[in-house]
Amino acid sequence: MDLKSLFVVAQFIKARCAHGMTAGVAKKDKNYIFYEVEIQDSKKLKLCYLDKVEPTATIGDIKCLLHKYYPKWYPARQALTLHPDGQSLKDDEVLENLPVGTTATMFFHDLGPQLGWTMVFLAECIGPLFIYLLFFLRLPNIYEPENDYTTSPYSVVMLACVCHCVHYFRRLLETIFIHRFSKGTLPLHTIMRNCLYYWGFAAWLAYYINHPLYTPPSYGNLQVYSALVLFVLCEAGNFSINLALNNLGCNGLKPRRIPYPNRNPFTWLFFFVSCPNYTYEVGTWLSFSVMTQCVPVALFTLFGFIQMTIWARGKHRTYTREFTDYPELRSAIIPLFL
């Protein structure tokens, strides 16, 4: 066989192989399985029917498809379940991994208007910042008419106003520039409840601290300035911890790494607690309570401590579950205790 004949045979074999590969792909495409998803409301009334849904589609993808049929129900407002009273499916769950057949039925639940976490934090912080100033300036119709637009003779009142404003201004800056928030949202009614809590307490404690009959703490300047030192340290510590968490990429998100102390002394609290930002937050309000010697501030500190303890213990459990080598010495919020 000459070279020309060998070349013709080789081209023929190559063509047959290419044909076989193409045929295999076509066969695979022909047998590709798509899903059919029917979405019903809680009363089992049909909302829409999705044909040829990819097996690798996530619940988030299905929410986006439903959003095209019903624009008012944006994805964050939707909850999809496999049963009318079942648990909501997570956005990252994959369709082919769910306990459904190729024809799946899901049930839609309207979560109501939603807002992102950034807007939630901004709403919670802006309110107390301005509400406190209304009482500090003693605007009309708050106290007696003869006290309108007057100032307190006690320096602790001015100092308390500065500390209160610094605290919430720091939180606003962290919300805008430092915190990393997930794509999760909160229902509008929950946000209104949270704002009522923060705004209401801000008005309550501001009313008494700026009241014309307010009296300074029992131990005078020693009590005030000792508490001020603790307040400043806790504010600096809280900022340092939030900055460190931001650098780790785990502030508000699923933890990727175990947070450890760095050269900043304020981060050394990581040696003993999992959530030192909550520890510093409690220290901030505890020092503010001592500085002003005001019962509403003490109650706000107590309720805040209870709530932050719940959050801290939840995050501590997440750390211990995600990382097998998590330091055993750490507590949730109070070193060596809680």
N, C-alpha and C positions, 0 to 999 in steps of 0.2 A: 504494500500500500504506500502510495507516494505521499508527500507532505500535503498536497492539496486535498487528498481524500481524508487524511487525518484531521485537517482543519474543519472540513465539512461535518465530520462525525462529532467533533468537540462542540461545534455550534449547535448541533441538533440536541446533544445531551444537556447543554446549558439551557436551551429553550424549554426542554421538558421539565427540568428542575424548577425553572422560574414559573412555569405553568402550574406545577404541583404546589409551590408555595402560595401562589395567588389563589388557587382553588381552596387551599386550607384556610386562608384568611376569610375568603368569602363564605365558606361554610361556617366559620366561627361567628361571623357577623350575622349569618342567617339564623343561627341558633341562639343569638344573644337574647337574654331574658330581660324584659322590661317589667316594671311594676305598674299596677293600676291602683291609684289611691282615691278613695271616696271620702270626702270630709263632710261630716254631719254636725249639727249643733247638739246641745245637751238634750234636746227633745227628739233626737234622731231624725230631724228633717234635713234633707240633702242640701248642702251649700254649693258644692262643686265636685266635679269629677276630673281627676288628673290622669291623663293617658300617657303611656310610654315614659314613665319616670325612671331615671337611672337607678340601678341598685345601690350605687355609691352615694346617692343623694342623702343629705343630712336633713334633720328636722328643720334646721334653719333655712335650707333650700326650699322645702315644702311651704314654709311660712311665707317666703318671698313669692312663690307661685300663687298662694292664696291671696296675697296682697294685691296681685294684678287683677283678680276678680272683684275684690272688695277693698278699694283704696283706703277707706277710713280705718281699716284694721291693719295698721302697720305691724311688722314682725314683732316688735317689743310688746305689743298689746295682746298678742295671741298666746294661747296655751293649747297644746295638742295632747290628747290622751288616747290610749287604746281602748278605754272603757269610759262610759259617761261620767262615772265618779272616780276614775283612776287618777294616778299620779301624773303630773305634767312631764312630758318628755323633754330632755335637754336638747339644746340646739345642735350640739356636736354629735348626737347619736345618729348612726348610719342606718338607713332603711333596711338593708339586707341583713343587719344584725338584730333586728327586732323580731319578736315572736309572732310574725305575721306571714301569710302566704303571699303569692304574687299579686293577689287582689286584696289590698289592705283597706280597712275602715278606721278612720280616726275621727275623734270628736273635738270640736272647737269650743273654747271657752274665752269669752271676752274679759280681759283683765282690766279694762278701763284705761283712761288716759295715763300715759307713762312719762316720766322724766329721767334723764340720765343722771349718774351720780355727781357729775360736776355741778349741774344745776341744783341738785339736792343740797350739796355742801354750801354753795353760794347762798341759797335761800336761808339755810340754818344760821349762817354767820352774819349776813348783812343786817338782818332784823335786830338782833341784840346790840349790834354796834350803834345803830341809830336810836333805838329805843332808850338805851341808857343815857345818851346825850340829851334827850328830851327832858328827862328828870334832872340831870345835872344842871341844865340851863334854867330849870324851874320855869318852864313855859306856863302861860295862864291856864287856869282850870285844872291844875294838878294839885297845888297846895292852896293855902289861903291867899287872897288877892294881894295882901301886903308883902307877900314873899315872892311875887312874880319877878323873874329876871334878877333875883338876888343871888349871892354866893355864900357858901358856908364859911364861917370863920376858922374851921379846923382844916389843917393841911392834909389830914388823912383822907378827907373827902375828895380833894383834888387828886391825891395820889391814887386813890381807888379808881377814879375815872380814867386816869392815864393807864393803869395796869389793865383794866377791863378792855379798853380800846386796843392796847398793844396785843392782848391775847387774841382777840377776834381778827385784828388786822393781820397777824401772823398766819392765822388759819386761812384767811382769804388768799394770801400770797402763796401758801403751800398748795391750796386747791388749784390755783391757776398755773403755777410753775413747777411744782414738785410732785404732787401725788400722781400715781398711775392708777387709773380706774378701769375696771372691766367694762364690757359692753352691756352689762346688766342695767336694769332700770328699776324704779320704784313706782308703785301706783300713786296717783295724785292724792288720794285720800290719806295714804300713809305719810306722804310729804307734808300735808297740812297738819297731821297729828304731830309730827316731829317739830314743825315750826311752832305750833302752839306750845309745845313743851319748852323749847329754847326761848322763844319770844316772851312767853308768859313768865318764866322764871327771871328773865332779864328785867322785865318791868317790875316784878315783885321786889327783887333785891335792890334795884335802883331806887324804888320809891322810899325804902327805909334808909338806905345809906345817904341819900340826898335830902332827907326830910329835915325841915328846920329844927325839929326837936332831937335830932340825932346827937348822941354823945360819943366822944372818942373812946377807944379801948381802955380797959382798966389799968394797964401797965404803961400807958402813954407811949412815948417815942420808942422805948426799948421794944415793946411788943410790935409796933408798927414797922420799924426798920429791920428788925430781925425777920419778920414775915416777908418783907420786901426782898431781902437777900435770897431767901428760899424761893420766892416767886420768880425772880430773874434767873436763878440757876435752873429751875424746872422748865421755864420757857426756852432757854438755850438748849437744854437737854432734849426737849421734845423736837425742836427744829433739827438738831443733830441726828436724832434717830430717824426721823422722816427722810432726811437727806440720804442717810446710809441705806435705808430700805429702797429708796428710789434708785440708787446706784446698783443695787442688786437686782432690780427689776422685779421685786416681789411686793411692792406696795400696792395693795388692793387687788393683786392677782394671785394665782396659785404659786406657792413658793417654788423657786427653781434651785435655790441654794440655801444653805443654813447661814443665817446672818451671824457674823462674828464681830467682836470689837475691833476698832482700828486705832490709829494714833490719837484720835479725838477722845479726851478723857470722859466726855459725856456718853460715849458709846460703851464704856466699860461695864455699864449695867447689863449688857448682853451676857456677861459671865453668869448672872444669877437669875434673869427672867427672860421669858420668850417675847414679851411685849412691853419693852421699857417705855415706849411712847405713851401707853396707858398709865404706867407708873408715874411718869412725869406729869401727865395730865391731872391725875389725882393729886399729886403734890402741888400743882399750880393752884387748884381750887381750895386745897387745905390751907395753904399759905394765905390765900385771899380771905378765907373765913377768919383766920387768926388776925389778919391785918384790920379787917373791918369790924370784927366781933358782932356779926349780924346773923341772926337765926335763919333767915331765908337762904343766905349763902351756904350755911352749914347743911341745910336740907338738900340744896342743889348738889353739894359735894357728895352727900350720902347716896342720893339716887344715882348720880353719875358713877360713883364707885361700884355700886351693885351692877349697873348695866355694863360697865367696862370690864368687870370681872367675868361676866358671862361671855363677852366677846373674846377676852384674853384666853380663857380656858378652852374655848372652841378653836382658836388659832394654835394653842399649845398642843391640842390633840392632833391637829392637822400636821404640825411639824413632826411629832413623834410617829405618826403613821406614814408620812412620806419619806422620812430619813431614819434608817436603822441605826446610824451612828450619831443620833442627836444627843447632845450633852445631857447627862442624867441629873446634873446639879441644878439645872434651870427649873424654876417654878413658872407659873403663868404670869402673875402680875406683882406679887409681893415676894421679895427674895427669901428663900428657904421656908416659906410659910404657905402661900396660896398661889 
